[in-house]
Amino acid sequence: MPSLRKYGGSVRKMVLGIDVGTTYSGVSYVILDPGEVPIIEGVRRFPGQENAAGDNKIPSILYYNPDGTVHSAGAEAAAPGMDLEAEDIGLTFVEWFKLHLRPSCLDSMGDAVSTALEVRPLPSGKSVTDVFADFLAYLYRCTRTYISDVHASGESIWDSFEDRIDFVLSHPNGWEGLQQGKMREAAIKAKLVPNTAAGHARVHFVTEGEASLNYCVRHGFANTTIQTGTGITVIDAGGGTIDISSYSFLSSAPISVEEVVSSDCLLQGSTRVNVRAEQFLRERLRDSAYGNDEDIKSMLEHFDKSTKPVFKDATEPSYIKFGSMRCNDHSVNIRRGQLTLSGNDMESFFKPSFEAIIESMQKQRQSAGVPLTASTVFLVGGYAASPWLKAALQGKLNALGLRLFRPDSHTSKAVAEGAVSFYLENFVSARVARLTYGVEISTTYQKADPEHYARRAGKYIDASGTVLLRNGFSNIGRRMREGEELSQSYHQNAHDTRTLDSLVADVLCYRGKESDPQWVDVRPELFAPLCTIYADTSAVQRKPNHSSKGTYYTQNFDVIIICGLTELQAQISWIENVSLKRLVTGPASIVYEEDVQLSH
């Protein structure tokens, strides 16, 4: 296991890694003392789980009171008798709320019916940001209580941090800037940080795939693989999503890793197994006395807790208990309160997840810009505990010449610990963006170009007298190293210089398969706004130009995309004083709004 370096800061601070999962959540933390080697710890005791001390994951569930306040959360919301209490006082149960944050583009990649069943409704008047904030606040309180209890002078330690707590929030590989923005908003609502620039800067993000990589490397699981030029693939099989990431080791000492192909995010987590089981049961029992909502709910609870976790292969039947010994319906294989499922039926609930993983891995190997050297695959996450999934993947991957490993602690909240490790000593120096980033532009009309000629009806003349076409796309970049800036130069022309006193640029993301898309009107559904950036250019002194259309002015500027640790930032830069060549860079604002037309 690589040792952590001594903390080089001058003041004590704390870092919390929070993994809000679809089904389970976890928190890890580190107290950073100047000159000391950090030790990453996990929160291993939560309210309602006192009899399971040492368990570092908590159910991602809540009950809301009729007035919209939180009644209970985590294990306390799963306590015996809670369903009866909820019925008596009108509580609203919330689970799988994280899936409400998913990008809509992921829905188009899966089964729409399953997605609709999987995304459970939120309480009336509550947004996903509200629920996320409530659960973050709950985890924060649990963390404070735990640290106060287990550390000597714990309450004093906590108070000593004041505003020196940084948060690392994990999210699936497929989450983008919009989802990160909502998660930061939830952190503010939960009062983890204030709504200031300094507060925003204390909230960081890491993909679940990268957090899992950091966890595997930090715990030495990849020791035999860490050689310059070799690589690994990490499959983080969670409750809502399965994240697949492939990396290559640039050096082994110090460890430096680069992502070799864009990561994948599949809506094929363990909750999909439950959804497919529910669809099957409702169809099987539609003419049975036991096809009512109450009995099916009881069956699904037993399926989730007892039947699903032990299913190994299709050679043996599986059983779901419900009701009482008097429940019998031989026409649908119910006998003495027990429904029998064939091995093939059970396998059908899991198989789509397995097939999606294999398809994704093969796609990554085919689309990688460099040969994939990964011969080792790590399977982590709660869904990794499935004996069937592990065996199916092992058989298929062995046939492809790949070795599959499942760390002993695969079911723990490895992502939370990996999130803290990522903050302290991130190994990944280069990432491949899942999307192509650029801006919509107006491009100079070229009659000889067939693509231009086909669009001749839309040509127009701008203030400079240049004939232009709308709907062009300017590709800014895709592969980025940490801290790297990618930029493209643009300009706007106008007859009135005051029109150019402010700039607005909408950064788009392209989700298609073309390596260099040229036009946004070919498949407009594949282009979506990532963020809108603004610049105040009112101090620029512009010289008049002259054309057949009259006097006009030009504002030149660059659109810049910056690759942070796992966040993308965008900003505009321009020269404010031409004689002094003073370059001004606008703030990295991210606002999800409207399009803008630029010239390139």
Secondary structure, 3 states (H helix, E strand, C coil): CCCCCCCCCCCCEEEEEEEECCCEEEEEEEEECCCCCCCEEECCCCCCCHHHCCCCCEECEEEECCCCCEEEEHHHHHCCCHHHHHHHHCCEEEECHHHHHCCHHHHCCCCHHHHHHHCCCCCCCCCHHHHHHHHHHHHHHHHHHHHHHHCCCHHHHHHHHCCCEEEEEEECCCCCHHHHHHHHHHHHHCCCCCCCHHHHHCEEEEEHHHHHHHHHHHCCCCCCCCCCCCEEEEEEECCCCEEEEEEEEEEECCEEEEECCCCEEECCCHHHHHHHHHHHHHHHCCCCCCCCHHHHHHHHHHHHHHHHHHCCCCCCCEEEECCCCCCCEHHHCECCCEEEECHHHHHHHHHHHHHHHHHHHHHHHHHCCCCCCEEEEEEECHHHHCHHHHHHHHHHHHHCCCEEECCCCCCCCHHHHHHHHHHHHCCEEEEEEEEEEEEEEEEECCCCCHHHHHCHHHCEECCCCCEEEEEEEEEEEEEEECCCEEEEEEEEEECCHHHHCEEEEEEEEECCCCCCCCECCCCHHHEEEEEEEEEECCCCCCCCEEECCEEEEEEEEEEEEEECCCCEEEEEEEEEECCCCEEEECCCCCECCCCCCEEC
